[in-house]
Amino acid sequence: MQREIHTPEGMRDVYGSECRKKKLLLGRLSCVFHTFGYEDIETPVIEYFDVFSREVGTIPSRELYKFFDRNGDTLALRPDFTPSIARAVSMYFHDAHTPIRLCCQGKTFINRSSYQGRLDESTQLGAECLGDSSAAADAEQIALSVQALQAAGLKEFQFSIGEINYFKALVDEAGLDGERELALRKRISHKNHFGVEELLDTCRLPQKLREAFRVFPQLFGGPEILERARTMTDNPAALASVARLEEIYEVLKLYGVEQYVSFDLSMLSKYRYYTGIIFQGFTYGVGEPIVKGGRYDHLLEHFGTAMPAVGFALVMEDLLNALDRQNIDVELPDKKMYIVYDRDRLADALALAAEKRAEGIHCSCVERNPKLSVSEYEEMANRKGSALSIMHKYAEKRPL
């Protein structure tokens, strides 16, 4: 018996109306990016392993798809775009004197555990602003994300904004070693209050610092949460990160998107290349954030060019799932026609198809099967969302 061939675990085929809607949205969102002055860039889906190595601060090596080329060099499928963009900018834009705005789209791959229930392959659409260290650049990324989701058709969504330096400043003040910092980071990210307190019991910390870590999982909410974070510490670096968030919020109000924004200082990304603001976008019907981003001011140094940068990525599969579960239809603008002809009417069928294609109508020409009735052809056309034209001696041409 012939073995059934199917997609590898974690991969899937996309076809029909789903594929057309996905491509339509990719084009629509790219247009939004272009209106903000972002220019397209393509990077290879395969990079040298060093682009995503531990030193870069991306996902753990075990979650990469790795293989060897004919020279024995280790290669990897990209798990996210940011290191690839950083590598490309270091190669081609290192002497730029103005901010660089780039956008990209394509496949990313993460070798997840089989029990996680998520696809290994996803399509991401991303934007990166490089060479600009300002709070205005941070705010632009969030405002661009908001407008992208609005252009996709979403109406109810929320962005959580954090600042990784607030946590890092307190960790440095506490003098925690790498193992304890990682354990504390995970427990705060999961909002595991009891786990945080249990870990703090093993540390000898001043009371004010201990209390700051204890309430860390509760530091989420509206702009008022920033004032609470300010009162928790006297650490200059931590206070500077709060001031940065306040500055970003003021710019977001100028964009008129502040209603989509909340703050979450307990949000601590697993990507270690982030150095400042981090943010995630959430909506109904999807358990994971559909947008992830942040500032990574030291990443380009790994590739030989010192340059501040901030960017984000939008996961198309999650966006499409959210639209579907919220019953938001992505209308396909094209008209379609299904032309069924007898063999001796081929010339007429092709002439009609050429005429309609010139009008922007998608036409399929099919030779009539005598075993199928007109109603069966009508059903086929309806399934495809097409008008029907039958050209044979028993029926006149049906206009679109």
C-alpha positions as CSV (number, residue, x, y, z in Angstrom):
1,M,0.0,0.0,0.0
2,Q,1.3,3.4,-0.9
3,R,2.4,5.5,2.0
4,E,0.4,8.7,2.6
5,I,2.5,11.8,2.2
6,H,1.6,14.8,4.4
7,T,3.2,17.9,5.8
8,P,5.8,17.5,8.6
9,E,4.6,18.0,12.1
10,G,4.1,21.7,12.9
11,M,3.5,22.7,9.3
12,R,0.3,23.0,7.2
13,D,-0.9,23.8,3.7
14,V,-2.8,27.0,3.1
15,Y,-5.1,27.2,0.1
16,G,-8.4,28.5,-1.3
17,S,-10.0,31.6,0.2
18,E,-7.8,31.4,3.3
19,C,-4.7,31.8,1.2
20,R,-6.2,34.6,-0.8
21,K,-7.3,36.4,2.4
22,K,-3.8,36.0,3.9
23,K,-2.2,37.5,0.8
24,L,-4.7,40.3,0.6
25,L,-4.0,41.2,4.3
26,L,-0.2,41.0,3.8
27,G,-0.6,43.5,0.9
28,R,-2.9,45.8,2.9
29,L,-0.7,45.9,6.0
30,S,2.4,46.4,3.9
31,C,0.7,49.5,2.5
32,V,0.2,50.8,6.0
33,F,3.9,50.3,6.7
34,H,4.8,52.2,3.5
35,T,2.7,55.2,4.5
36,F,5.0,55.5,7.6
37,G,8.0,55.6,5.3
38,Y,9.2,52.0,5.8
39,E,10.9,50.3,2.8
40,D,10.9,46.6,2.0
41,I,13.8,44.3,2.6
42,E,14.1,40.6,2.0
43,T,16.5,38.4,4.0
44,P,17.1,34.7,3.4
45,V,15.1,32.2,5.3
46,I,18.4,30.3,6.0
47,E,21.1,32.0,7.9
48,Y,24.4,30.9,9.6
49,F,23.7,29.6,13.0
50,D,25.8,32.4,14.6
51,V,23.1,34.9,13.6
52,F,20.8,33.2,16.2
53,S,23.4,32.0,18.6
54,R,23.2,32.2,22.4
55,E,25.3,35.4,22.4
56,V,22.7,37.2,20.2
57,G,20.0,36.5,22.8
58,T,17.3,34.9,20.6
59,I,15.5,31.6,21.4
60,P,17.4,28.6,22.8
61,S,19.4,26.5,20.4
62,R,17.2,23.5,20.9
63,E,14.2,25.4,19.4
64,L,16.1,26.2,16.2
65,Y,15.8,24.1,13.0
66,K,19.5,23.4,12.4
67,F,21.4,21.6,9.6
68,F,24.7,21.6,7.7
69,D,25.8,22.9,4.3
70,R,28.2,21.1,2.1
71,N,31.2,22.9,3.8
72,G,30.1,21.6,7.2
73,D,28.9,25.0,8.4
74,T,25.9,25.0,10.7
75,L,22.8,26.7,9.3
76,A,19.5,27.5,10.8
77,L,16.0,28.5,9.6
78,R,15.2,31.9,11.0
79,P,13.0,31.9,14.1
80,D,12.4,35.6,13.9
81,F,13.4,38.5,11.6
82,T,15.2,40.8,14.1
83,P,18.6,39.2,14.1
84,S,18.5,38.8,10.3
85,I,17.6,42.5,9.9
86,A,20.4,43.5,12.3
87,R,22.9,41.4,10.3
88,A,21.8,42.9,7.0
89,V,21.8,46.5,8.3
90,S,25.3,46.0,9.7
91,M,26.4,44.9,6.2
92,Y,24.7,47.5,4.0
93,F,23.6,50.5,6.1
94,H,26.5,50.9,8.5
95,D,27.3,54.4,7.2
96,A,23.7,55.7,7.2
97,H,23.3,59.2,8.8
98,T,19.5,59.2,9.2
99,P,17.1,56.6,10.8
100,I,16.6,53.5,8.7
101,R,13.0,52.3,8.4
102,L,12.6,48.8,7.0
103,C,9.7,46.3,6.7
104,C,9.7,42.7,5.8
105,Q,7.5,39.6,5.5
106,G,8.1,35.9,5.3
107,K,8.2,32.5,7.0
108,T,9.7,31.9,10.4
109,F,10.4,28.5,12.1
110,I,10.5,27.5,15.7
111,N,11.1,23.8,16.6
112,R,8.5,23.6,19.4
113,S,7.8,20.7,21.6
114,S,5.0,18.5,20.1
115,Y,2.7,19.0,23.1
116,Q,2.6,22.8,22.8
117,G,-0.2,22.7,20.2
118,R,1.2,25.5,18.1
119,L,2.5,25.5,14.5
120,D,6.3,25.5,14.0
121,E,5.9,27.5,10.8
122,S,4.4,31.0,10.8
123,T,4.2,34.0,8.5
124,Q,5.4,37.3,10.1
125,L,5.1,40.8,9.0
126,G,7.6,43.1,10.7
127,A,8.9,46.7,10.9
128,E,12.2,48.0,12.2
129,C,13.4,51.5,12.9
130,L,17.2,51.7,13.3
131,G,19.4,54.5,14.2
132,D,16.9,56.3,16.3
133,S,17.1,56.1,20.1
134,S,14.2,58.4,20.9
135,A,11.0,57.8,22.7
136,A,9.2,59.1,19.6
137,A,10.6,56.1,17.7
138,D,9.3,53.7,20.3
139,A,5.9,55.4,20.2
140,E,5.9,55.2,16.4
141,Q,6.3,51.4,16.5
142,I,3.2,51.1,18.7
143,A,1.2,53.5,16.7
144,L,2.1,51.7,13.5
145,S,1.0,48.4,15.1
146,V,-2.3,49.9,16.1
147,Q,-3.0,51.2,12.6
148,A,-2.0,47.9,11.1
149,L,-4.5,46.0,13.3
150,Q,-7.2,48.6,12.4
151,A,-6.5,48.2,8.7
152,A,-6.9,44.4,9.1
153,G,-10.4,45.0,10.5
154,L,-9.9,44.5,14.2
155,K,-11.8,46.8,16.5
156,E,-11.1,45.4,20.0
157,F,-7.5,44.9,20.9
158,Q,-5.0,46.1,23.5
159,F,-1.3,46.7,23.7
160,S,0.7,46.0,26.9
161,I,3.9,48.0,27.3
162,G,6.7,47.1,29.6
163,E,10.3,48.3,30.2
164,I,13.0,45.7,30.7
165,N,15.4,48.1,32.2
166,Y,13.2,48.6,35.3
167,F,13.6,44.9,36.2
168,K,17.3,44.9,35.3
169,A,18.0,47.9,37.4
170,L,16.5,46.3,40.5
171,V,18.2,43.0,39.8
172,D,21.6,44.8,39.5
173,E,20.9,46.6,42.8
174,A,20.0,43.2,44.5
175,G,23.2,41.6,43.2
176,L,21.3,38.5,42.1
177,D,23.3,35.8,40.2
178,G,22.3,34.6,36.7
179,E,20.4,31.6,38.0
180,R,18.3,33.5,40.5
181,E,17.7,36.3,38.0
182,L,16.3,33.8,35.5
183,A,14.2,32.0,38.1
184,L,12.8,35.4,39.2
185,R,12.2,36.6,35.7
186,K,10.1,33.5,34.9
187,R,8.0,33.7,38.0
188,I,7.3,37.4,37.6
189,S,6.4,36.8,33.9
190,H,4.0,34.1,34.9
191,K,2.6,36.4,37.6
192,N,3.4,33.6,40.1
193,H,3.1,35.6,43.3
194,F,3.8,32.6,45.6
195,G,6.8,31.5,43.6
196,V,8.3,35.0,43.8
197,E,7.9,35.1,47.6
198,E,9.4,31.7,47.9
199,L,12.4,32.7,45.9
200,L,12.8,35.9,47.8
201,D,13.0,33.9,51.0
202,T,16.3,32.5,49.8
203,C,17.8,36.0,49.2
204,R,19.1,38.5,51.7
205,L,17.7,41.8,50.4
206,P,16.9,45.2,52.0
207,Q,13.2,45.4,52.9
208,K,12.3,48.0,50.3
209,L,13.9,46.1,47.5
210,R,12.3,42.8,48.6
211,E,8.9,44.5,48.7
212,A,9.5,45.9,45.2
213,F,10.1,42.4,43.8
214,R,7.2,41.0,45.8
215,V,4.7,43.3,44.2
216,F,6.3,43.1,40.7
217,P,3.7,40.7,39.3
218,Q,1.0,43.3,40.2
219,L,2.6,46.2,38.2
220,F,0.1,46.2,35.3
221,G,-2.8,48.6,34.5
222,G,-3.3,52.1,33.2
223,P,-0.8,55.0,33.3
224,E,-1.4,55.3,37.0
225,I,0.7,52.2,37.4
226,L,3.8,54.2,36.4
227,E,3.4,56.4,39.5
228,R,3.2,53.3,41.7
229,A,6.4,51.9,40.1
230,R,8.1,55.3,40.8
231,T,7.3,55.1,44.5
232,M,8.7,51.6,44.9
233,T,12.3,52.5,44.3
234,D,15.0,55.2,44.5
235,N,17.2,53.4,41.9
236,P,18.1,56.0,39.3
237,A,18.1,53.6,36.4
238,A,14.7,52.2,37.3
239,L,13.3,55.8,37.7
240,A,14.7,56.7,34.3
241,S,12.9,53.7,32.7
242,V,9.6,54.9,34.3
243,A,10.2,58.4,32.9
244,R,10.8,56.9,29.5
245,L,7.5,55.1,29.6
246,E,5.8,58.4,30.5
247,E,7.4,60.2,27.6
248,I,6.3,57.4,25.2
249,Y,2.7,57.7,26.5
250,E,2.7,61.4,25.9
251,V,3.7,60.8,22.2
252,L,1.0,58.0,21.9
253,K,-1.6,60.5,23.0
254,L,-0.5,62.7,20.1
255,Y,-1.1,59.8,17.7
256,G,-4.6,59.4,19.4
257,V,-4.0,55.7,20.2
258,E,-3.7,55.9,24.0
259,Q,-7.1,54.0,24.5
260,Y,-5.3,50.9,23.1
261,V,-2.5,51.0,25.6
262,S,-1.9,49.7,29.1
263,F,1.3,49.1,31.0
264,D,2.8,45.9,32.4
265,L,6.2,46.1,34.0
266,S,6.0,42.4,34.9
267,M,6.1,41.5,31.2
268,L,9.7,40.2,30.7
269,S,10.5,38.8,27.3
270,K,12.5,35.6,26.8
271,Y,14.5,37.3,24.0
272,R,17.5,38.6,25.8
273,Y,18.5,41.1,23.1
274,Y,15.8,43.6,24.3
275,T,17.3,46.6,26.1
276,G,14.3,48.9,26.9
277,I,10.7,49.1,26.0
278,I,8.9,45.8,25.1
279,F,5.3,45.5,24.0
280,Q,2.7,43.0,23.0
281,G,-0.7,43.2,21.2
282,F,-3.6,41.1,22.3
283,T,-7.1,40.5,21.0
284,Y,-10.1,38.1,21.5
285,G,-10.0,34.6,20.2
286,V,-6.2,34.0,20.3
287,G,-4.3,32.9,23.4
288,E,-1.0,34.4,22.2
289,P,0.0,38.0,21.4
290,I,-0.5,38.7,17.7
291,V,2.1,41.5,17.9
292,K,5.5,41.4,19.7
293,G,8.2,44.0,19.8
294,G,10.7,46.1,21.6
295,R,13.9,48.0,21.7
296,Y,17.3,46.3,21.1
297,D,20.0,48.9,21.2
298,H,23.0,46.5,21.5
299,L,22.0,43.8,19.0
300,L,23.7,45.3,16.0
301,E,27.0,45.4,17.9
302,H,27.2,41.7,17.6
303,F,27.4,42.1,13.8
304,G,30.0,44.9,14.0
305,T,27.8,48.1,13.9
306,A,26.7,50.0,17.0
307,M,23.2,51.4,16.3
308,P,20.0,51.7,18.4
309,A,16.9,50.0,17.1
310,V,13.3,49.2,17.8
311,G,10.9,46.9,16.0
312,F,8.0,44.5,16.1
313,A,6.6,41.5,14.3
314,L,2.9,40.6,13.6
315,V,2.0,36.9,13.3
316,M,-0.4,36.5,10.3
317,E,-1.8,33.1,11.3
318,D,-2.9,34.5,14.7
319,L,-4.4,37.6,13.1
320,L,-6.4,35.5,10.7
321,N,-7.6,33.3,13.6
322,A,-8.7,36.3,15.5
323,L,-10.6,37.8,12.6
324,D,-12.3,34.4,12.0
325,R,-13.3,34.0,15.7
326,Q,-14.6,37.5,16.0
327,N,-16.7,37.0,12.8
328,I,-14.8,39.8,11.0
329,D,-14.9,39.0,7.3
330,V,-12.0,39.8,5.0
331,E,-13.8,40.8,1.8
332,L,-12.1,39.7,-1.4
333,P,-12.5,42.5,-3.8
334,D,-12.1,40.6,-7.1
335,K,-14.9,39.3,-9.2
336,K,-14.8,35.8,-10.7
337,M,-16.4,34.1,-13.6
338,Y,-16.7,30.4,-14.4
339,I,-17.0,29.8,-18.2
340,V,-18.2,26.4,-19.3
341,Y,-18.0,25.7,-23.0
342,D,-18.5,23.0,-25.6
343,R,-15.4,22.0,-27.6
344,D,-16.6,23.8,-30.7
345,R,-17.1,27.0,-28.7
346,L,-13.6,27.2,-27.5
347,A,-12.8,30.3,-29.5
348,D,-15.9,32.1,-28.1
349,A,-15.0,31.1,-24.6
350,L,-11.4,32.4,-24.9
351,A,-12.6,35.6,-26.4
352,L,-15.1,36.1,-23.6
353,A,-12.4,35.3,-21.0
354,A,-10.0,37.8,-22.6
355,E,-12.7,40.5,-22.5
356,K,-13.5,39.9,-18.8
357,R,-9.9,39.6,-17.8
358,A,-9.2,43.0,-19.3
359,E,-11.9,44.3,-16.9
360,G,-10.1,42.8,-14.0
361,I,-12.4,39.8,-13.6
362,H,-10.8,36.4,-12.8
363,C,-11.9,33.8,-15.4
364,S,-11.7,30.0,-15.4
365,C,-12.5,28.2,-18.7
366,V,-13.6,24.6,-18.4
367,E,-14.7,22.3,-21.2
368,R,-18.3,21.0,-20.5
369,N,-18.7,17.5,-19.2
370,P,-21.9,16.1,-20.8
371,K,-22.5,14.0,-17.6
372,L,-22.9,17.2,-15.5
373,S,-26.1,19.3,-15.5
374,V,-26.4,23.0,-15.6
375,S,-27.4,23.0,-11.9
376,E,-24.3,21.1,-11.0
377,Y,-22.1,23.7,-12.7
378,E,-24.1,26.4,-11.0
379,E,-23.3,24.8,-7.7
380,M,-19.6,24.6,-8.6
381,A,-19.6,28.3,-9.5
382,N,-21.3,29.2,-6.3
383,R,-18.8,27.4,-4.2
384,K,-16.0,29.4,-5.9
385,G,-18.0,32.6,-5.5
386,S,-18.1,33.0,-9.3
387,A,-20.7,34.0,-11.9
388,L,-21.4,31.3,-14.4
389,S,-21.4,31.5,-18.2
390,I,-22.4,28.4,-20.2
391,M,-21.5,28.3,-23.9
392,H,-23.1,25.4,-25.8
393,K,-25.9,24.8,-28.2
394,Y,-28.5,24.3,-25.5
395,A,-27.8,27.5,-23.6
396,E,-27.0,31.1,-24.3
397,K,-24.1,32.9,-22.8
398,R,-25.0,34.1,-19.3
399,P,-23.6,37.6,-18.7
400,L,-21.7,38.4,-15.5
